Amino acid sequence: MLPVDPDRFLKDLHALRRFGASGVGKGVSRPGFSDPDIAARDWLAMRMSEAGLKPHYDPVGSLFGLAEGRSLLMGSHSDSQPEGGWLDGALGVIAALEISRAARAAGGPPVSVVSFEDEEGRFGVTTGSSVWAGNQTLEGADALHDAGGLSFAEARARFGVRRGDFVDPGRFSGYIEMHIEQGPVLDSSGEKLGVVDAIVGIRDMHITFTGQQNHAGTTPMHLRRDAFQALAGFNARIAERFANVMTPQTVWTIGHVAVHPNAASIVPGRVRFSMQWRDGDADRLARMEEIIRTAAAEIAQEMGMEPGFGPMLGLDPVAMDPGLRGALERAASDEAPDRWRVMPSGALHDATNVARLMPVSMLFVPSIGGISHDFAEDTDEADLVTGLNTLARAVAALG
């Protein structure tokens, strides 16, 4: 087992939390490319340098701490949701940094560290690792916009002279990412660790209904082309049709809605909304997409509107590498006998993209109450250290 320092690990984790601290519990607001995000990355670069790593920003703002020669890559992301927790992503980055320091002190194996940019999808879906892995082009990513209209190209320009070339993935032997579960399974069962066997696939796009903006007091109901009512009808229709397709593990979400002109006395003339769905079966994801597109076209025709579909973003389900997963399983068995399990990840992670480039694996620690993407997100610090020790055992064995 590598000689990790749990106190140093926790101290760094709390220090990172200060960047974008919400003032509500341990919550943070550190969206990709925001001032707190950039400040946090510069702080991480300093800590990487102090640990004997070479800091390197790639063209999309992902920060690597590079060990010399061929190395194992570990990490996650340090950006957050607009109302996020202190551990989502940050845990994996700081744990990787501590493992790298401990490995260096022990004389190997060499471990590099990464914090991918925009994992939380301000502009797309795991944008930084997606571009690095070739799941989308840099030119395609640059054309993406956030909810406020800012382009990815404009956002990444904020890194200026910090940016270098993309890191050659051939210098890494594999990738391990530790993360909070972001669900209730481990917490409710009293288990301490989850070794991931597969990550679900995801599809994400925006849909627009364009009707007719009009006066809310003088326009008869039967003559309205109300875009919001189109959304309401669409929501009901896909819920009915998905019932014949979904499994208990399938999820779908309309999470962001922009109504225009968003005024109490005006019939909405346009509504743009996000449509996201996740499942472990790529064929089921495709069937759901067909239902979505058909239902939107039907609703638009019935209500005299025009439907619009944005670009389809997404990733297919990914299985974890047997060798890396086996090392984590043996380490989990030693660190927390009979208190760990093999489990799927219902959340998307950078490991999905990195799997295109090299073997990957993931380790989960419990989320208290199953809460994440919220200021209330938390994990007992003893469980965080259990996860760190498990990584230390696995990496030492792999070395």
C-alpha positions as CSV (number, residue, x, y, z in Angstrom):
1,M,0.0,0.0,0.0
2,L,1.3,3.4,-0.9
3,P,2.1,5.8,2.0
4,V,-0.8,8.2,1.6
5,D,-1.3,11.1,4.1
6,P,-5.1,11.3,4.9
7,D,-4.7,14.6,6.7
8,R,-3.0,16.2,3.7
9,F,-5.6,14.8,1.4
10,L,-8.5,16.2,3.4
11,K,-6.8,19.5,3.9
12,D,-6.4,19.9,0.1
13,L,-10.0,18.8,-0.5
14,H,-11.3,21.5,1.9
15,A,-8.9,24.1,0.3
16,L,-10.3,23.4,-3.1
17,R,-13.8,23.9,-1.7
18,R,-13.1,27.5,-0.9
19,F,-13.1,28.3,-4.7
20,G,-16.7,29.2,-5.4
21,A,-17.9,28.4,-1.9
22,S,-21.7,29.0,-1.8
23,G,-22.0,30.0,1.8
24,V,-24.6,27.2,2.2
25,G,-23.0,24.3,4.1
26,K,-20.2,22.8,2.0
27,G,-21.8,23.7,-1.3
28,V,-19.9,25.3,-4.2
29,S,-20.7,27.1,-7.4
30,R,-17.8,26.6,-9.8
31,P,-19.2,26.1,-13.3
32,G,-16.7,25.5,-16.1
33,F,-14.7,28.6,-17.2
34,S,-16.1,30.7,-14.4
35,D,-13.7,32.9,-12.3
36,P,-13.8,30.4,-9.4
37,D,-13.1,27.5,-11.8
38,I,-10.1,29.2,-13.4
39,A,-8.8,30.2,-10.0
40,A,-9.2,26.7,-8.7
41,R,-7.3,25.3,-11.7
42,D,-4.4,27.7,-11.2
43,W,-4.3,26.6,-7.5
44,L,-4.3,22.9,-8.6
45,A,-1.5,23.6,-11.0
46,M,0.6,25.0,-8.1
47,R,-0.1,22.0,-6.0
48,M,0.8,19.7,-8.9
49,S,4.1,21.5,-9.4
50,E,4.8,21.2,-5.6
51,A,4.2,17.4,-5.9
52,G,6.8,17.1,-8.6
53,L,4.4,17.0,-11.6
54,K,4.5,19.2,-14.7
55,P,1.3,21.3,-15.0
56,H,-0.1,21.4,-18.5
57,Y,-3.3,23.1,-19.8
58,D,-4.6,21.6,-23.0
59,P,-6.6,23.7,-25.6
60,V,-9.9,23.2,-23.9
61,G,-8.7,24.1,-20.4
62,S,-8.3,20.6,-19.0
63,L,-5.4,20.6,-16.5
64,F,-2.9,17.7,-16.4
65,G,-0.1,17.2,-13.9
66,L,2.3,15.0,-15.8
67,A,4.7,12.5,-14.3
68,E,7.9,11.7,-16.2
69,G,7.7,8.9,-18.7
70,R,4.8,6.5,-19.1
71,S,2.4,6.7,-16.2
72,L,-1.0,5.8,-14.8
73,L,-3.5,8.6,-15.2
74,M,-5.9,9.4,-12.4
75,G,-8.3,12.2,-11.7
76,S,-11.8,13.6,-12.6
77,H,-13.0,17.2,-12.9
78,S,-13.0,20.3,-10.6
79,D,-15.8,22.3,-12.2
80,S,-19.2,22.0,-10.6
81,Q,-22.9,22.4,-11.2
82,P,-24.3,26.0,-10.7
83,E,-25.6,24.7,-7.3
84,G,-23.2,21.9,-6.6
85,G,-21.4,19.9,-3.9
86,W,-17.8,20.0,-2.7
87,L,-17.0,16.4,-3.7
88,D,-18.5,15.8,-7.2
89,G,-15.3,15.6,-9.3
90,A,-13.1,17.4,-6.8
91,L,-12.7,14.2,-4.8
92,G,-11.2,12.3,-7.7
93,V,-8.8,15.1,-8.5
94,I,-7.5,15.5,-5.0
95,A,-7.3,11.8,-4.4
96,A,-5.3,11.4,-7.5
97,L,-2.9,14.2,-6.4
98,E,-2.4,12.4,-3.0
99,I,-1.8,9.0,-4.7
100,S,0.7,10.7,-7.1
101,R,2.6,12.2,-4.1
102,A,2.6,8.9,-2.2
103,A,3.8,6.9,-5.3
104,R,6.6,9.4,-5.8
105,A,7.7,9.0,-2.2
106,A,7.6,5.3,-2.5
107,G,9.7,5.3,-5.7
108,G,6.8,4.4,-8.1
109,P,4.8,3.6,-9.9
110,P,4.5,7.1,-11.6
111,V,1.0,8.6,-11.5
112,S,-0.2,11.6,-13.5
113,V,-3.2,13.7,-12.5
114,V,-6.0,15.3,-14.6
115,S,-8.8,17.7,-13.9
116,F,-11.0,17.7,-17.1
117,E,-12.8,20.9,-18.0
118,D,-16.6,21.3,-18.3
119,E,-17.5,17.8,-17.2
120,E,-20.7,19.2,-15.8
121,G,-21.9,20.2,-19.3
122,R,-22.2,24.0,-19.2
123,F,-21.7,23.7,-22.9
124,G,-22.1,20.1,-23.8
125,V,-21.6,16.6,-22.3
126,T,-18.3,16.1,-20.5
127,T,-16.9,18.5,-23.1
128,G,-13.2,18.6,-22.1
129,S,-12.6,14.9,-22.0
130,S,-14.9,14.4,-25.0
131,V,-12.7,16.6,-27.2
132,W,-9.5,15.0,-26.0
133,A,-10.9,11.5,-26.7
134,G,-12.1,12.4,-30.1
135,N,-15.8,11.9,-29.3
136,Q,-16.3,15.4,-30.8
137,T,-14.1,17.8,-32.7
138,L,-12.7,21.0,-31.2
139,E,-14.5,22.9,-34.0
140,G,-17.8,21.3,-33.1
141,A,-17.3,22.0,-29.4
142,D,-16.5,25.7,-30.2
143,A,-19.9,26.1,-31.8
144,L,-21.7,25.0,-28.6
145,H,-23.3,27.7,-26.4
146,D,-24.3,27.8,-22.8
147,A,-27.8,28.9,-21.6
148,G,-26.7,32.5,-21.7
149,G,-25.5,32.4,-25.3
150,L,-21.7,32.3,-24.6
151,S,-19.9,30.1,-27.0
152,F,-17.4,27.4,-25.9
153,A,-14.8,29.1,-28.1
154,E,-15.3,32.4,-26.2
155,A,-15.1,30.6,-22.9
156,R,-11.9,28.7,-23.5
157,A,-10.2,31.8,-24.7
158,R,-10.2,32.9,-21.1
159,F,-7.3,30.5,-20.4
160,G,-5.1,32.5,-22.9
161,V,-1.4,31.9,-22.7
162,R,-1.9,29.0,-20.3
163,R,-3.1,26.7,-23.1
164,G,-0.8,24.2,-24.8
165,D,-1.3,21.2,-27.1
166,F,-3.4,18.2,-26.4
167,V,-1.6,15.6,-24.3
168,D,-0.6,12.4,-26.1
169,P,-2.7,9.6,-24.6
170,G,0.0,7.1,-25.5
171,R,2.0,8.2,-22.5
172,F,-0.6,6.7,-20.1
173,S,-1.1,3.0,-19.3
174,G,-4.7,3.4,-18.0
175,Y,-7.1,5.7,-16.1
176,I,-8.6,5.3,-12.6
177,E,-11.3,7.7,-11.4
178,M,-12.7,7.8,-7.8
179,H,-16.0,9.5,-7.4
180,I,-18.9,9.8,-4.9
181,E,-21.7,7.5,-5.9
182,Q,-24.3,10.3,-6.4
183,G,-27.0,7.8,-5.5
184,P,-28.4,6.1,-2.4
185,V,-27.3,2.5,-2.9
186,L,-24.1,2.4,-0.8
187,D,-25.4,4.8,1.9
188,S,-28.6,2.9,2.4
189,S,-26.9,-0.5,2.5
190,G,-24.2,0.6,4.9
191,E,-21.5,-0.4,2.5
192,K,-18.3,1.6,2.1
193,L,-17.1,1.1,-1.5
194,G,-18.5,0.4,-4.9
195,V,-16.4,-0.9,-7.8
196,V,-18.0,0.1,-11.1
197,D,-18.5,-2.5,-13.7
198,A,-20.1,-0.3,-16.4
199,I,-21.2,3.3,-17.0
200,V,-24.6,3.9,-18.6
201,G,-25.0,5.7,-21.9
202,I,-26.5,9.1,-22.3
203,R,-28.2,11.2,-25.0
204,D,-28.8,14.9,-24.8
205,M,-30.3,17.5,-27.1
206,H,-32.4,20.6,-27.1
207,I,-35.9,20.8,-28.7
208,T,-37.7,24.0,-29.7
209,F,-41.4,24.5,-30.4
210,T,-42.2,27.8,-32.3
211,G,-45.8,28.9,-32.2
212,Q,-47.3,32.4,-32.1
213,Q,-46.7,35.0,-29.5
214,N,-49.9,36.9,-28.7
215,H,-52.0,38.8,-26.2
216,A,-53.0,36.6,-23.2
217,G,-56.3,38.4,-22.7
218,T,-57.7,38.7,-26.2
219,T,-56.6,35.5,-27.9
220,P,-59.3,32.8,-27.7
221,M,-58.0,29.5,-26.4
222,H,-59.0,27.6,-29.6
223,L,-57.0,30.0,-31.7
224,R,-53.8,29.9,-29.6
225,R,-50.5,28.4,-30.8
226,D,-49.1,28.3,-27.3
227,A,-45.6,26.9,-27.3
228,F,-45.6,26.0,-23.6
229,Q,-48.8,23.9,-24.1
230,A,-46.9,22.1,-26.8
231,L,-44.2,21.3,-24.3
232,A,-46.9,20.1,-21.8
233,G,-48.4,17.8,-24.5
234,F,-45.0,16.5,-25.5
235,N,-44.1,15.7,-21.9
236,A,-47.3,13.7,-21.5
237,R,-47.0,11.8,-24.8
238,I,-43.4,10.6,-24.3
239,A,-44.1,9.5,-20.7
240,E,-46.9,7.3,-22.0
241,R,-44.8,5.8,-24.8
242,F,-41.7,5.4,-22.7
243,A,-43.6,3.1,-20.4
244,N,-43.4,0.3,-22.9
245,V,-39.7,0.8,-23.4
246,M,-38.1,1.7,-20.1
247,T,-36.6,-0.6,-17.5
248,P,-36.3,0.4,-13.8
249,Q,-32.8,1.7,-14.6
250,T,-33.9,3.9,-17.5
251,V,-34.2,7.6,-16.7
252,W,-35.2,10.7,-18.7
253,T,-35.3,14.4,-17.8
254,I,-36.5,17.7,-19.1
255,G,-34.2,19.8,-16.9
256,H,-33.9,23.3,-18.6
257,V,-36.9,25.2,-20.0
258,A,-36.7,28.7,-21.7
259,V,-40.0,30.2,-22.4
260,H,-40.2,33.3,-24.7
261,P,-41.0,36.0,-23.9
262,N,-41.6,34.7,-20.4
263,A,-44.2,37.2,-19.4
264,A,-47.5,36.7,-17.5
265,S,-49.7,38.5,-20.1
266,I,-48.3,37.0,-23.2
267,V,-49.1,33.7,-24.9
268,P,-45.6,32.1,-25.2
269,G,-44.5,32.0,-28.8
270,R,-41.4,29.8,-28.4
271,V,-40.1,27.3,-25.9
272,R,-36.7,25.7,-25.9
273,F,-36.0,22.8,-23.6
274,S,-33.4,20.2,-22.8
275,M,-34.2,16.5,-23.3
276,Q,-31.8,14.0,-21.7
277,W,-32.1,10.2,-21.4
278,R,-29.8,7.5,-20.0
279,D,-29.7,3.7,-20.1
280,G,-27.2,0.9,-20.1
281,D,-28.4,-0.4,-23.5
282,A,-27.5,1.5,-26.7
283,D,-30.4,0.0,-28.6
284,R,-32.9,1.3,-26.0
285,L,-31.3,4.7,-26.2
286,A,-31.9,4.7,-30.0
287,R,-35.6,3.6,-29.5
288,M,-36.2,6.4,-27.1
289,E,-34.7,8.9,-29.5
290,E,-37.2,7.7,-32.2
291,I,-40.1,8.2,-29.7
292,I,-38.9,11.7,-28.8
293,R,-38.5,12.9,-32.4
294,T,-41.8,11.3,-33.5
295,A,-43.7,12.8,-30.6
296,A,-42.3,16.2,-31.1
297,A,-43.2,16.2,-34.8
298,E,-46.7,15.0,-34.0
299,I,-47.4,17.6,-31.3
300,A,-46.0,20.4,-33.6
301,Q,-48.3,19.4,-36.5
302,E,-51.3,19.1,-34.3
303,M,-50.8,22.5,-32.8
304,G,-49.7,24.3,-36.0
305,M,-46.1,24.8,-34.9
306,E,-42.6,24.2,-36.1
307,P,-40.4,21.8,-34.2
308,G,-36.6,22.3,-34.1
309,F,-34.0,19.8,-33.0
310,G,-30.5,20.8,-31.8
311,P,-27.4,18.7,-32.2
312,M,-27.5,15.3,-30.6
313,L,-24.8,14.9,-27.9
314,G,-24.1,11.7,-26.1
315,L,-22.0,8.7,-25.2
316,D,-22.6,5.0,-25.5
317,P,-22.5,2.6,-22.4
318,V,-18.9,1.6,-21.4
319,A,-17.7,-1.5,-19.6
320,M,-14.7,-1.1,-17.2
321,D,-11.4,-2.7,-17.9
322,P,-11.2,-6.2,-16.3
323,G,-7.6,-5.8,-15.2
324,L,-8.0,-2.4,-13.5
325,R,-11.4,-3.4,-12.1
326,G,-9.9,-6.5,-10.6
327,A,-7.2,-4.5,-8.8
328,L,-9.8,-2.3,-7.3
329,E,-11.9,-5.3,-6.3
330,R,-9.0,-6.9,-4.5
331,A,-8.1,-3.6,-2.8
332,A,-11.7,-3.1,-1.7
333,S,-11.9,-6.6,-0.3
334,D,-8.8,-5.9,1.8
335,E,-9.8,-2.4,2.9
336,A,-13.5,-3.0,3.6
337,P,-14.2,-6.8,3.9
338,D,-17.8,-7.7,3.1
339,R,-18.7,-4.0,2.9
340,W,-18.3,-3.3,-0.8
341,R,-20.1,-4.3,-4.0
342,V,-19.8,-4.3,-7.7
343,M,-22.3,-1.8,-9.2
344,P,-23.1,0.2,-12.4
345,S,-22.8,3.9,-12.6
346,G,-26.0,5.7,-13.5
347,A,-24.2,9.0,-13.7
348,L,-21.9,9.9,-16.6
349,H,-18.2,10.4,-16.0
350,D,-15.1,11.5,-17.9
351,A,-14.0,7.8,-17.7
352,T,-16.6,7.1,-20.5
353,N,-14.6,9.3,-22.9
354,V,-11.2,8.2,-21.7
355,A,-12.2,4.6,-22.4
356,R,-11.8,5.3,-26.1
357,L,-8.1,5.9,-25.5
358,M,-7.0,3.4,-22.8
359,P,-8.2,1.0,-20.1
360,V,-10.4,2.7,-17.4
361,S,-11.9,1.8,-14.1
362,M,-13.9,3.6,-11.4
363,L,-14.3,3.5,-7.6
364,F,-17.3,4.9,-5.7
365,V,-17.7,6.0,-2.1
366,P,-21.1,6.6,-0.4
367,S,-23.1,9.8,-0.8
368,I,-25.0,10.7,2.4
369,G,-28.7,10.4,1.6
370,G,-27.9,9.8,-2.0
371,I,-27.8,13.5,-2.6
372,S,-25.6,15.2,-5.3
373,H,-25.8,18.2,-7.6
374,D,-27.0,20.1,-4.6
375,F,-25.3,22.2,-1.9
376,A,-26.3,19.4,0.6
377,E,-24.0,16.9,-1.1
378,D,-21.7,15.2,1.4
379,T,-19.7,12.1,2.4
380,D,-18.4,11.1,5.8
381,E,-14.7,11.9,5.9
382,A,-13.9,8.4,7.2
383,D,-15.4,7.0,4.0
384,L,-13.4,9.4,1.9
385,V,-10.2,8.1,3.5
386,T,-11.4,4.5,3.0
387,G,-11.6,5.3,-0.7
388,L,-8.2,6.9,-0.7
389,N,-6.7,3.8,1.0
390,T,-8.3,1.5,-1.5
391,L,-6.8,3.5,-4.4
392,A,-3.4,3.3,-2.6
393,R,-3.7,-0.5,-2.4
394,A,-4.8,-0.9,-6.0
395,V,-2.1,1.4,-7.5
396,A,0.6,-0.3,-5.5
397,A,-0.5,-3.7,-6.7
398,L,-0.6,-2.4,-10.3
399,G,2.8,-1.0,-10.0
